Amino acid sequence: MPTLLYPYYFYSMKYFFSFALLGILFMACQRVDMYEHFTSFKDHSWKSSEKPSFSFDITDSVPLYNFSLVLRNEDAYSYKNIWLDILIKAPDTSFTIRKEFTLADNKKWFGVAMDDIIEHRIPFNQTHLRKGKYDFTLTQVMREDPLPHILAAGIRVQKIH
């Protein structure tokens, strides 16, 4: 009797895995609306005179958008934080945010470590945006200048569906 059930079990599992794979592929093909760019620094050192700028256009003003700082530093970076001025030029206004980003506690880095390189993606704002062009400019405002062991800095903007 068990041998009669085997073909039915085999075919049902085959269809189950086929539909599961199809579902995974469908979810993987969904569009992710995101902008992420960064600037790498020569000699792994960020001078305050270097001000990476990033521009993008917003065409959909209905959803919320998440803003994150993208920062890559070496494990030898001496501080647990970084202070930045973020200049934002929106279609109808312009303003600067001075913000401290915490990168570590006394025990470990908060970012993802790849050997001696740590990558941080730190959210700093969530808001609705008007349609139009946006410009972001990052300036490091730490007391040490140039700021050693910083590899890259950038911005990530992601639409929340």
C-alpha positions as CSV (number, residue, x, y, z in Angstrom):
1,M,0.0,0.0,0.0
2,P,2.7,2.6,0.8
3,T,4.2,2.1,-2.7
4,L,0.9,3.3,-4.2
5,L,1.1,6.6,-2.3
6,Y,4.7,7.3,-3.3
7,P,3.9,8.6,-6.8
8,Y,1.2,10.9,-5.5
9,Y,3.5,12.2,-2.7
10,F,6.3,12.7,-5.3
11,Y,4.1,14.7,-7.7
12,S,2.5,16.8,-5.0
13,M,5.9,17.8,-3.5
14,K,7.2,18.5,-7.0
15,Y,4.3,21.0,-7.6
16,F,4.7,22.5,-4.1
17,F,8.3,23.3,-4.8
18,S,7.6,24.6,-8.2
19,F,5.0,27.0,-6.9
20,A,7.3,28.0,-4.0
21,L,10.1,28.8,-6.4
22,L,7.7,30.7,-8.6
23,G,6.6,32.8,-5.6
24,I,10.1,33.5,-4.5
25,L,11.0,34.7,-8.1
26,F,7.9,36.9,-8.2
27,M,8.9,38.5,-4.9
28,A,12.5,39.0,-6.0
29,C,11.4,40.8,-9.2
30,Q,9.5,43.5,-7.4
31,R,10.8,47.0,-8.1
32,V,12.7,48.7,-5.3
33,D,12.6,52.5,-5.7
34,M,15.9,53.6,-4.3
35,Y,18.8,56.1,-4.9
36,E,22.2,55.3,-3.3
37,H,25.4,57.0,-4.2
38,F,28.6,57.7,-2.4
39,T,32.0,59.4,-2.9
40,S,35.3,57.7,-2.1
41,F,38.0,59.8,-0.4
42,K,41.6,59.8,-1.6
43,D,44.1,58.5,0.9
44,H,41.2,57.3,3.1
45,S,41.0,60.7,4.6
46,W,38.0,63.2,4.5
47,K,39.0,66.8,4.4
48,S,36.3,69.4,5.4
49,S,36.9,71.1,2.1
50,E,35.7,67.9,0.3
51,K,31.9,68.2,0.1
52,P,30.3,65.3,-1.7
53,S,27.1,66.3,-3.5
54,F,24.3,64.1,-4.7
55,S,21.3,65.0,-6.9
56,F,18.1,63.0,-7.6
57,D,14.6,63.7,-8.9
58,I,11.4,62.9,-7.1
59,T,8.5,62.0,-9.4
60,D,6.0,60.5,-6.9
61,S,5.1,62.8,-4.0
62,V,2.6,60.4,-2.3
63,P,4.8,57.8,-0.4
64,L,7.1,58.4,2.5
65,Y,10.9,58.4,1.8
66,N,13.6,57.1,4.1
67,F,16.9,59.0,4.2
68,S,20.1,57.3,5.4
69,L,23.8,58.2,5.6
70,V,26.1,55.7,4.0
71,L,29.5,55.8,5.5
72,R,32.5,53.5,5.2
73,N,35.4,53.7,7.6
74,E,38.4,51.6,8.6
75,D,38.5,49.8,11.9
76,A,41.3,52.2,12.9
77,Y,38.9,55.2,12.9
78,S,39.5,56.8,16.3
79,Y,36.0,58.0,17.2
80,K,32.6,56.5,18.0
81,N,30.7,59.1,16.1
82,I,30.9,61.6,13.2
83,W,29.4,65.1,13.0
84,L,28.0,66.2,9.6
85,D,26.4,69.2,8.1
86,I,23.8,68.0,5.5
87,L,22.8,70.8,3.1
88,I,19.5,70.0,1.5
89,K,18.3,72.0,-1.6
90,A,14.6,71.1,-2.2
91,P,12.5,72.5,-5.1
92,D,11.1,75.3,-3.0
93,T,13.6,75.7,-0.1
94,S,17.1,75.1,1.2
95,F,18.3,74.3,4.7
96,T,21.1,72.6,6.6
97,I,20.9,69.9,9.3
98,R,23.8,69.5,11.7
99,K,23.7,65.9,13.0
100,E,25.8,63.6,15.1
101,F,25.8,60.0,13.8
102,T,26.8,57.3,16.3
103,L,29.0,54.7,14.8
104,A,30.0,52.5,17.8
105,D,29.6,51.9,21.4
106,N,32.5,51.0,23.8
107,K,32.5,47.4,22.5
108,K,31.7,47.3,18.8
109,W,30.9,49.1,15.6
110,F,27.2,49.3,14.7
111,G,27.8,48.9,11.0
112,V,28.5,45.8,9.0
113,A,32.2,44.7,9.1
114,M,34.0,43.3,6.2
115,D,37.5,42.5,7.4
116,D,38.8,46.0,8.6
117,I,36.2,48.0,6.7
118,I,32.9,48.9,8.4
119,E,29.9,50.1,6.4
120,H,27.2,52.1,8.1
121,R,23.7,52.8,6.8
122,I,22.2,55.1,9.4
123,P,18.6,56.5,9.0
124,F,18.3,60.1,9.7
125,N,14.9,61.2,8.4
126,Q,11.6,60.0,7.0
127,T,9.3,62.3,5.2
128,H,7.0,63.0,2.2
129,L,8.7,64.9,-0.6
130,R,7.4,67.2,-3.3
131,K,8.0,66.5,-6.9
132,G,11.3,68.0,-8.2
133,K,15.0,68.0,-8.0
134,Y,16.8,67.5,-4.7
135,D,20.5,68.2,-3.9
136,F,22.3,66.9,-0.8
137,T,25.8,68.0,0.2
138,L,27.7,66.4,3.0
139,T,30.4,68.2,5.0
140,Q,32.3,66.7,7.9
141,V,32.5,69.1,10.8
142,M,34.7,67.1,13.2
143,R,37.5,68.9,15.0
144,E,40.2,66.8,13.3
145,D,40.7,67.9,9.7
146,P,41.4,65.9,7.6
147,L,39.5,63.1,9.2
148,P,41.6,59.9,8.8
149,H,40.3,56.4,8.1
150,I,37.1,57.5,6.3
151,L,36.8,55.7,3.0
152,A,33.5,57.0,1.6
153,A,30.4,58.9,2.4
154,G,27.0,59.1,0.7
155,I,23.3,59.2,0.8
156,R,20.5,56.6,0.4
157,V,16.9,57.5,-0.3
158,Q,14.4,54.8,-0.4
159,K,10.7,55.0,-1.2
160,I,8.4,53.2,1.3
161,H,5.6,51.4,-0.5
